[in-house]
Amino acid sequence: MLNAAVIGLGWWGKQIVTCLADSEKINVVRGVDVNLEGARDFAAVHDLDIGDSYDDVLADPAVDAVILVTPHLLHEEQVLAAAAAGKQIFCEKPFALNARAAKRMLAACDEKSINIGIGHERRFEPALEAVKTHLDDGDLGTLIHIECNWSHNNFTKNIASGWRKDTKQAPAGTLTALGVHITDYFQSLAGPVAKLRAQSAHRSSLFPADDVVTVQFTFASGATGYMCNIATTPFHSRINVFGDKGWAEARENSNVDIPEPATLTTRWLDEELTTQTYASRNVVKANLEQWADAAEGRGDYRFSRDQKLHNVEILEAIVRSAESGEEVTVR
């Protein structure tokens, strides 16, 4: 079992601790936050030793791993420090805001044989796993097009810290909050992105910056894709995958922190239309536990090194395209 420290006990850090409460693979023993008063009651409930020093955690031989739930601009420095200290590392998304930083982080982890975890739990959602299985098994035929609209207004509410709305740390609307989950899932289906064109807009006074981002993708395989994220509309989640033998549509009714079922509708060449309901699953725990297994040599982690880097390259390309209005080649 990994003894872990959660770094950042805000809304999502607390969610991670709660999701791991009954884990038999990760034991959260310490927490770090700059606002100790805001975390003290929560830490007492979960029997966490808390403090405000990351360095103290890295120097603690009883801590095997760090789970970073911190502002995006801190990820590089914190990953490099944890790698130097020989800790296993799980980093919330986005892994980094540019490819140069991501390469340095990955190189530091490679040097210490650390298989870094990444907070893209959407790959573990049962309906989305079923879509990928249909595609991988050939049920959908040749992949033609994928599209997604994943939008919600959580970030207009009090749970969203100010840094999540800071354009330096969260460029292109909710790209770093929502979009990077989708681009990660898209590449797990269609492979690398070759080029893209992005557009962002400010439509609502309820969000301080651009509240809409849309992206058109061309994958190296020749498949195409489309993504839309809106920061000021009630929850909506729809992912469609189209092949030449059928299509699949996954719909969810709430964000990952609210346990509600999802549905998957499929249609095949014989025109048969089927709908299946999937019960909610603790996908945050599923992701973290698979990473813990990989960190301790008990199994594989479904995110490859190249995919971790490429998702940052996609993010960087979307930001460049949204700023310029031009199509951008993804490195």
C-alpha positions as CSV (number, residue, x, y, z in Angstrom):
1,M,0.0,0.0,0.0
2,L,1.2,3.5,-0.8
3,N,1.3,6.0,2.0
4,A,0.4,9.3,0.3
5,A,0.2,13.0,1.0
6,V,-2.4,15.1,-0.7
7,I,-1.0,18.5,-1.6
8,G,-3.8,21.0,-1.8
9,L,-6.9,20.5,0.3
10,G,-9.3,22.7,-1.6
11,W,-12.5,21.4,-3.2
12,W,-10.9,18.8,-5.4
13,G,-8.2,17.8,-2.9
14,K,-10.9,17.0,-0.4
15,Q,-12.8,15.1,-3.0
16,I,-9.8,12.9,-3.7
17,V,-9.3,12.2,0.0
18,T,-13.0,11.2,0.3
19,C,-12.8,9.0,-2.8
20,L,-9.8,7.1,-1.3
21,A,-11.3,6.7,2.2
22,D,-11.9,3.0,1.8
23,S,-9.0,2.3,-0.6
24,E,-6.9,-0.8,0.1
25,K,-4.1,0.4,-2.1
26,I,-3.5,4.1,-1.1
27,N,-3.5,5.3,2.4
28,V,-3.7,9.1,2.7
29,V,-1.7,10.0,5.8
30,R,-0.8,13.7,5.3
31,G,-2.2,16.8,3.8
32,V,-0.7,20.1,2.9
33,D,-2.5,23.4,2.3
34,V,-1.7,27.1,2.6
35,N,-5.1,27.6,4.4
36,L,-4.8,25.4,7.4
37,E,-7.9,26.8,9.1
38,G,-9.9,25.9,6.1
39,A,-8.6,22.3,6.1
40,R,-8.4,21.5,9.8
41,D,-11.9,20.2,10.4
42,F,-11.8,18.1,7.3
43,A,-8.3,16.7,8.2
44,A,-9.6,15.7,11.7
45,V,-12.5,13.8,10.2
46,H,-10.1,11.8,7.9
47,D,-7.3,11.5,10.5
48,L,-4.8,13.4,8.5
49,D,-1.6,15.0,9.7
50,I,-1.7,18.4,8.1
51,G,0.7,21.3,7.6
52,D,1.7,24.0,5.2
53,S,5.1,22.7,4.1
54,Y,5.6,20.7,1.0
55,D,9.3,20.3,1.8
56,D,8.4,18.6,5.1
57,V,6.4,16.0,3.2
58,L,9.2,15.4,0.7
59,A,11.6,14.8,3.6
60,D,9.3,12.4,5.4
61,P,10.4,8.8,4.8
62,A,7.0,7.5,5.9
63,V,5.4,9.2,2.8
64,D,5.8,7.1,-0.4
65,A,3.9,9.3,-2.8
66,V,2.5,12.8,-3.3
67,I,-0.9,13.6,-5.0
68,L,-0.7,17.1,-6.4
69,V,-4.0,19.0,-6.4
70,T,-2.5,22.5,-6.8
71,P,-2.6,25.5,-9.1
72,H,-1.4,24.6,-12.6
73,L,1.6,26.9,-12.5
74,L,3.0,25.0,-9.5
75,H,3.0,21.6,-11.1
76,E,6.4,21.7,-12.8
77,E,8.3,22.8,-9.7
78,Q,6.5,20.4,-7.4
79,V,6.9,17.4,-9.7
80,L,10.6,18.1,-10.1
81,A,11.0,18.3,-6.4
82,A,9.1,15.1,-5.7
83,A,11.1,13.2,-8.3
84,A,14.3,14.4,-6.8
85,A,13.1,13.2,-3.4
86,G,12.3,9.8,-4.9
87,K,8.5,10.0,-4.2
88,Q,5.9,8.4,-6.5
89,I,3.8,11.2,-8.1
90,F,0.2,11.7,-9.1
91,C,-0.4,15.1,-10.7
92,E,-3.8,16.6,-11.3
93,K,-4.6,17.9,-14.8
94,P,-3.4,19.7,-16.7
95,F,0.0,18.1,-16.3
96,A,1.6,21.2,-17.5
97,L,0.7,24.3,-19.5
98,N,3.4,23.9,-22.2
99,A,5.3,21.0,-23.8
100,R,8.7,22.3,-22.6
101,A,7.7,22.0,-19.0
102,A,6.0,18.6,-19.6
103,K,9.2,17.2,-21.1
104,R,11.3,18.4,-18.2
105,M,8.8,16.8,-15.7
106,L,8.7,13.5,-17.6
107,A,12.5,13.4,-17.9
108,A,12.9,13.8,-14.2
109,C,10.5,11.0,-13.6
110,D,12.2,8.8,-16.1
111,E,15.5,9.2,-14.3
112,K,14.0,7.8,-11.1
113,S,11.8,5.2,-12.9
114,I,8.6,7.0,-11.7
115,N,5.4,6.2,-13.7
116,I,3.6,9.5,-13.0
117,G,-0.2,9.4,-12.5
118,I,-2.5,11.9,-14.2
119,G,-5.9,13.1,-13.1
120,H,-7.9,12.1,-16.2
121,E,-10.6,9.9,-14.6
122,R,-12.9,10.2,-17.6
123,R,-11.1,7.2,-19.2
124,F,-12.5,5.1,-16.4
125,E,-16.2,6.1,-16.7
126,P,-18.1,2.9,-17.6
127,A,-20.0,4.3,-20.6
128,L,-16.8,5.8,-22.1
129,E,-15.0,2.5,-21.5
130,A,-17.7,0.7,-23.4
131,V,-17.4,3.2,-26.3
132,K,-13.7,2.5,-26.5
133,T,-14.3,-1.3,-26.3
134,H,-16.8,-1.1,-29.2
135,L,-14.2,0.9,-31.3
136,D,-11.2,-1.3,-30.4
137,D,-13.2,-4.5,-31.1
138,G,-14.2,-3.2,-34.6
139,D,-17.9,-3.0,-33.9
140,L,-18.0,0.6,-35.1
141,G,-15.8,-0.1,-38.1
142,T,-13.4,2.6,-39.4
143,L,-13.4,5.7,-37.1
144,I,-14.7,8.7,-39.1
145,H,-15.5,11.4,-36.6
146,I,-15.8,12.1,-32.8
147,E,-17.4,15.0,-31.1
148,C,-18.2,16.2,-27.6
149,N,-20.0,19.0,-25.8
150,W,-19.1,18.9,-22.1
151,S,-20.3,22.0,-20.3
152,H,-21.3,23.0,-16.8
153,N,-21.5,26.1,-14.6
154,N,-19.6,24.8,-11.5
155,F,-16.9,27.4,-12.1
156,T,-19.3,30.3,-11.6
157,K,-19.9,29.0,-8.1
158,N,-18.0,29.4,-4.8
159,I,-16.3,26.0,-5.1
160,A,-14.0,27.4,-7.9
161,S,-10.9,29.0,-6.5
162,G,-9.7,32.3,-8.1
163,W,-6.8,30.6,-9.8
164,R,-9.1,28.4,-11.8
165,K,-10.5,31.6,-13.5
166,D,-7.0,33.2,-13.9
167,T,-6.3,33.4,-17.7
168,K,-2.6,32.9,-17.0
169,Q,-3.3,29.5,-15.4
170,A,-6.6,28.7,-17.1
171,P,-6.4,30.0,-20.7
172,A,-9.1,29.5,-23.3
173,G,-12.1,29.4,-21.0
174,T,-12.6,26.0,-19.3
175,L,-10.0,24.3,-21.4
176,T,-7.9,23.4,-18.4
177,A,-10.9,22.4,-16.3
178,L,-13.0,20.5,-18.9
179,G,-11.3,20.4,-22.3
180,V,-8.1,18.6,-21.4
181,H,-10.2,15.6,-20.1
182,I,-11.8,15.4,-23.5
183,T,-8.6,15.8,-25.6
184,D,-7.1,13.0,-23.5
185,Y,-10.1,10.8,-24.2
186,F,-10.1,11.7,-27.8
187,Q,-6.5,10.7,-28.3
188,S,-7.2,7.4,-26.5
189,L,-9.7,6.7,-29.3
190,A,-8.3,8.3,-32.4
191,G,-4.5,8.6,-31.7
192,P,-2.4,11.8,-32.1
193,V,-3.8,15.1,-33.3
194,A,-2.2,16.4,-36.4
195,K,-3.7,19.9,-36.5
196,L,-6.6,21.9,-35.0
197,R,-8.4,25.2,-35.1
198,A,-9.8,26.7,-31.9
199,Q,-12.1,29.7,-31.1
200,S,-13.0,31.2,-27.7
201,A,-15.6,33.8,-26.8
202,H,-16.9,35.7,-23.8
203,R,-20.7,35.5,-23.9
204,S,-21.9,35.6,-20.3
205,S,-21.2,38.1,-17.5
206,L,-21.3,35.2,-15.0
207,F,-17.8,34.2,-15.9
208,P,-14.9,36.7,-15.8
209,A,-13.1,35.5,-18.9
210,D,-14.0,33.6,-22.1
211,D,-16.7,31.2,-21.2
212,V,-16.8,29.3,-24.5
213,V,-14.1,27.3,-26.3
214,T,-14.7,25.2,-29.4
215,V,-12.1,23.2,-31.3
216,Q,-12.0,21.4,-34.7
217,F,-9.5,18.5,-34.8
218,T,-7.8,16.6,-37.6
219,F,-6.1,13.4,-36.3
220,A,-3.0,11.9,-37.8
221,S,-5.2,8.9,-38.8
222,G,-7.4,11.2,-41.0
223,A,-10.4,11.1,-38.6
224,T,-11.9,14.4,-37.6
225,G,-13.3,15.7,-34.3
226,Y,-15.1,18.6,-32.6
227,M,-15.2,19.8,-29.0
228,C,-17.2,22.4,-27.2
229,N,-16.9,23.6,-23.5
230,I,-19.2,26.2,-22.0
231,A,-18.6,27.6,-18.5
232,T,-21.9,29.2,-17.9
233,T,-24.7,26.7,-18.8
234,P,-26.2,23.9,-16.6
235,F,-24.5,20.5,-16.8
236,H,-24.5,18.8,-20.2
237,S,-22.3,16.0,-21.3
238,R,-22.5,14.2,-24.7
239,I,-19.8,12.3,-26.5
240,N,-20.4,10.8,-30.0
241,V,-18.2,8.4,-31.9
242,F,-19.1,7.7,-35.6
243,G,-17.8,4.8,-37.7
244,D,-18.7,3.3,-41.0
245,K,-20.4,0.3,-39.2
246,G,-22.2,2.2,-36.5
247,W,-22.2,5.1,-34.0
248,A,-22.2,5.4,-30.2
249,E,-23.4,8.3,-28.0
250,A,-22.6,8.5,-24.3
251,R,-24.5,10.9,-22.1
252,E,-24.0,11.7,-18.5
253,N,-26.3,13.6,-16.1
254,S,-23.9,15.1,-13.6
255,N,-20.2,15.8,-12.9
256,V,-18.0,13.1,-11.5
257,D,-18.4,14.2,-7.9
258,I,-22.2,13.4,-8.0
259,P,-23.1,9.7,-8.4
260,E,-25.7,9.5,-11.2
261,P,-26.0,6.9,-14.0
262,A,-24.9,7.4,-17.6
263,T,-26.4,6.1,-20.8
264,L,-24.9,4.7,-23.9
265,T,-26.9,4.6,-27.2
266,T,-25.7,2.7,-30.2
267,R,-26.9,2.2,-33.7
268,W,-25.6,-0.3,-36.2
269,L,-26.0,-0.9,-40.0
270,D,-29.1,-3.0,-39.5
271,E,-30.6,0.2,-38.0
272,E,-31.1,-1.4,-34.6
273,L,-31.0,1.2,-31.8
274,T,-30.0,0.2,-28.3
275,T,-29.7,2.1,-25.1
276,Q,-27.8,0.8,-22.0
277,T,-27.6,2.4,-18.6
278,Y,-24.4,2.3,-16.6
279,A,-24.3,2.8,-12.8
280,S,-22.0,5.4,-11.4
281,R,-18.5,4.3,-10.4
282,N,-15.8,5.9,-8.2
283,V,-13.7,6.7,-11.2
284,V,-11.3,8.9,-9.2
285,K,-10.4,6.0,-7.0
286,A,-10.2,3.7,-10.0
287,N,-7.6,5.9,-11.7
288,L,-5.6,6.5,-8.6
289,E,-5.5,2.8,-7.7
290,Q,-4.4,1.7,-11.1
291,W,-1.6,4.3,-10.9
292,A,-0.7,2.9,-7.4
293,D,-0.5,-0.6,-8.8
294,A,1.8,0.5,-11.6
295,A,3.9,2.5,-9.2
296,E,4.5,-0.6,-7.1
297,G,5.1,-2.9,-10.1
298,R,1.7,-4.7,-9.9
299,G,0.3,-3.8,-13.3
300,D,0.1,-1.3,-16.2
301,Y,-1.2,2.2,-16.3
302,R,-3.5,3.0,-19.2
303,F,-1.9,6.4,-19.8
304,S,1.3,6.1,-21.8
305,R,4.2,8.6,-21.5
306,D,3.6,9.8,-25.0
307,Q,0.0,10.4,-24.3
308,K,0.7,12.5,-21.2
309,L,3.1,14.7,-23.3
310,H,0.8,14.8,-26.3
311,N,-2.2,16.1,-24.3
312,V,-0.1,19.0,-23.2
313,E,1.0,19.6,-26.8
314,I,-2.7,19.7,-27.7
315,L,-3.5,22.1,-24.9
316,E,-0.7,24.4,-26.0
317,A,-1.9,24.3,-29.7
318,I,-5.5,25.1,-28.7
319,V,-4.3,28.2,-26.7
320,R,-2.2,29.3,-29.7
321,S,-5.0,28.8,-32.2
322,A,-7.6,30.6,-30.0
323,E,-5.3,33.6,-29.7
324,S,-4.4,33.7,-33.4
325,G,-7.6,32.5,-35.0
326,E,-5.4,30.3,-37.3
327,E,-5.2,26.6,-37.8
328,V,-2.2,25.2,-35.8
329,T,-0.1,22.1,-36.4
330,V,0.3,20.1,-33.2
331,R,3.9,19.1,-32.4
